[in-house]
């Protein structure tokens, strides 16, 4: 699975020519078909390298050699997901098995083709999960397709006891049993502020105050929703402690999650929060219609691509099966339409998607039916009117 850091590195890579390959794959049972798809894709890449950049067949073979070794790697094909992405350059070879059914694509150009990866990384489906229990507090970052645990060592207490011990060293909380600051015995009793025996709710609140301080500091200016998980009694207590501005309160992952594996946690989390993203997509579609009359939205390719390059896109829709080729001209802030066979042609849907995504836009790479308007295969909401001045990239 690719990370945002790996994506950014590929997006920034500069080379004379590079190869990007996307193929659909099977999780199990169709190894020979997957191998044949890769073999055919590499053959097509070789032909494009020879045609567009004048490589001999031997030079193209050498350039693609590492990828060609995967064809007969039986162990490699036994560990696949729904799609495979390969990126080949003069100084790199990377491949990623992804839970996305990619449209087949072989792209040979100076830049890598990254548009199909954006749904796995973009904010249109990104969220955080905070799994709470007395024994642990774990933070995860997820999308519809992925989940990964965040290393919160040093910023979030490992459990409730550690959090309350922190309060003890601050002089705000005392404990019965054992020396202050020590572990004490197994029958410890917590005392709330003022020396009175405290309700466990207040101890949980003190614990969650500590957790929130670390989580909110880590997320900082992030705008992705934070979904809570844990036994039902803990959720309202954490909601009282929370200071993160995008806490999701319309639902949570219910149950004791300490022994829950990440795959099951991800399944439950997406079931709890998926409607949030459906509603965001619906709001963007309505906003597109509202802004169209003010020229703050539109479907003109020649307007959208320069706006994306200049960081002026708020939301972008792309027909995932459609392509257009051309060149962005920075001096005149416009595009020149070309064909795929032109040596200098860039795939404009990829250019718009990557640059809009890098500037923080919500990017929807969807079927044609999911577009606000279907004429050009590309629609956008602008950050300000297209008549406003812009700065060239």
C-alpha positions, -999 to 999 in steps of 0.1 A, spaced: 0 0 0 13 34 -9 17 62 16 13 100 11 51 104 15 57 79 -13 31 95 -34 47 130 -30 81 115 -39 68 100 -71 50 133 -79 82 153 -75 104 129 -95 119 144 -126 133 122 -154 137 121 -192 112 93 -194 94 70 -169 69 41 -170 37 38 -150 16 6 -152 -17 -1 -136 -34 -35 -139 -63 -52 -121 -54 -83 -102 -70 -111 -83 -65 -118 -46 -64 -155 -52 -68 -181 -79 -59 -164 -111 -21 -161 -110 -16 -169 -147 -40 -143 -158 -23 -116 -136 11 -126 -150 -2 -124 -185 -16 -89 -179 18 -77 -166 36 -93 -195 14 -75 -220 16 -42 -202 55 -44 -202 54 -53 -239 33 -22 -245 57 -1 -223 86 -13 -243 69 -3 -276 61 32 -263 97 37 -251 110 28 -285 84 49 -304 84 80 -282 120 82 -270 139 63 -296 152 35 -274 164 3 -290 146 -29 -280 176 -39 -259 176 -5 -241 139 -8 -234 144 -43 -221 172 -32 -198 151 -3 -185 122 -27 -177 143 -56 -165 134 -54 -128 97 -53 -135 100 -82 -160 115 -104 -132 82 -102 -114 65 -121 -142 79 -154 -131 80 -147 -93 55 -172 -80 57 -159 -44 49 -123 -56 17 -133 -73 4 -152 -43 2 -120 -23 -19 -97 -44 -49 -74 -38 -74 -59 -63 -49 -39 -83 -12 -35 -90 7 -2 -97 43 -2 -109 66 29 -114 98 25 -133 124 53 -138 161 55 -145 169 54 -107 138 37 -92 115 7 -94 85 7 -71 54 -14 -70 23 -13 -48 -4 -39 -43 -36 -19 -37 -73 -26 -28 -85 -8 -59 -97 -24 -91 -76 -2 -115 -84 5 -151 -56 -10 -172 -31 18 -180 4 20 -195 18 55 -194 52 65 -207 62 102 -201 87 123 -180 62 122 -151 46 93 -133 9 86 -136 -7 89 -102 -44 98 -106 -57 63 -97 -40 64 -63 -56 96 -51 -88 80 -38 -67 60 -13 -50 90 0 -72 120 -5 -94 138 21 -126 128 3 -124 95 23 -97 101 50 -105 99 87 -90 91 120 -101 65 145 -94 67 183 -98 33 199 -104 39 237 -102 16 267 -89 18 302 -60 -3 291 -50 17 260 -57 46 237 -47 40 200 -50 64 171 -53 53 135 -55 70 102 -78 54 76 -96 57 43 -122 35 27 -94 12 16 -67 15 42 -59 18 79 -26 23 98 -18 29 134 -2 62 144 29 61 166 18 83 196 46 73 219 54 102 242 23 122 234 -5 100 245 -5 80 278 -3 43 272 -33 36 295 -54 51 323 -30 42 351 -1 60 333 -23 91 328 -33 93 364 3 88 375 11 119 354 -14 138 374 1 125 406 35 140 397 18 173 390 4 173 425 -32 172 414 -41 136 422 -32 113 450 -34 75 453 -41 51 481 -18 21 483 19 22 474 43 51 474 32 82 454 44 78 418 49 40 423 27 12 411 12 4 445 -9 -27 450 -36 -43 429 -64 -28 451 -55 9 445 -81 35 450 -81 68 431 -87 100 450 -101 130 431 -90 166 435 -96 179 470 -88 146 486 -123 131 483 -129 96 469 -137 103 433 -162 88 409 -145 67 382 -161 90 357 -139 118 369 -108 96 367 -117 86 332 -122 123 324 -87 131 337 -73 102 316 -91 114 285 -80 150 291 -44 136 287 -53 116 257 -70 146 240 -41 168 247 -18 145 227 -43 136 200 -53 173 194 -17 183 193 -8 156 168 -38 163 145 -33 201 149 -46 217 117 -59 185 102 -95 187 91 -103 150 87 -131 137 110 -121 118 142 -142 87 149 -143 73 184 -144 37 193 -148 18 226 -175 5 250 -205 28 250 -199 42 285 -166 58 275 -177 77 244 -196 106 261 -168 110 286 -143 115 259 -166 138 240 -165 161 272 -127 160 271 -123 165 233 -109 198 219 -102 186 183 -124 206 160 -136 178 138 -148 151 162 -175 129 145 -204 126 169 -231 110 147 -218 75 154 -189 55 169 -174 20 168 -190 2 197 -174 -25 218 -141 -35 236 -115 -29 209 -84 -40 228 -83 -74 211 -98 -63 178 -75 -67 148 -70 -38 125 -89 -54 96 -120 -58 117 -116 -24 132 -113 -9 98 -145 -27 86 -164 -14 117 -150 21 114 -159 25 77 -195 12 84 -198 38 111 -185 68 92 -191 61 54 -224 82 54 -203 112 64 -184 110 32 -215 104 11 -230 135 26 -198 155 18 -199 143 -18 -236 154 -20 -228 188 -5 -200 193 -31 -224 183 -60 -249 209 -47 -222 235 -43 -211 229 -79 -246 238 -91 -248 268 -68 -215 282 -80 -219 275 -117 -238 308 -124 -211 328 -106 -184 313 -128 -169 297 -97 -175 262 -111 -174 247 -145 -164 218 -168 -141 235 -193 -108 216 -196 -88 246 -207 -99 265 -176 -97 237 -151 -61 224 -158 -44 259 -154 -66 264 -122 -54 231 -108 -17 239 -116 -21 273 -99 -37 258 -67 -72 273 -74 -93 242 -72 -115 234 -42 -132 203 -55 -124 183 -87 -143 155 -104 -127 133 -131 -142 106 -152 -119 77 -142 -121 61 -177 -114 93 -197 -81 108 -208 -69 139 -226 -34 148 -238 -16 181 -241 9 205 -225 5 232 -198 23 264 -208 33 283 -178 42 315 -196 7 320 -210 -11 300 -182 -30 278 -207 -29 244 -223 -21 231 -258 -41 201 -267 -21 172 -283 -25 135 -290 -11 105 -270 15 100 -298 31 134 -293 65 130 -274 59 160 -252 22 153 -244 11 150 -208 -21 133 -197 -41 163 -186 -65 145 -163 -35 132 -143 -19 166 -142 -50 183 -129 -57 155 -104 -22 155 -89 -18 193 -87 -52 198 -73 -46 171 -47 -13 185 -37 -30 219 -31 -56 204 -8 -85 200 -31 -111 172 -27 -105 150 -58 -132 126 -70 -120 100 -95 -154 85 -104 -175 68 -130 -191 92 -156 -224 90 -138 -208 106 -107 -198 138 -124 -218 170 -119 -217 175 -157 -205 150 -182 -195 170 -212 -157 172 -208 -152 144 -182 -137 170 -158 -156 194 -135 -143 217 -108 -153 242 -81 -128 270 -80 -115 287 -49 -125 320 -64 -139 332 -97 -122 323 -130 -122 360 -138 -99 367 -109 -62 372 -114 -40 341 -109 -3 334 -105 14 311 -129 30 280 -115 
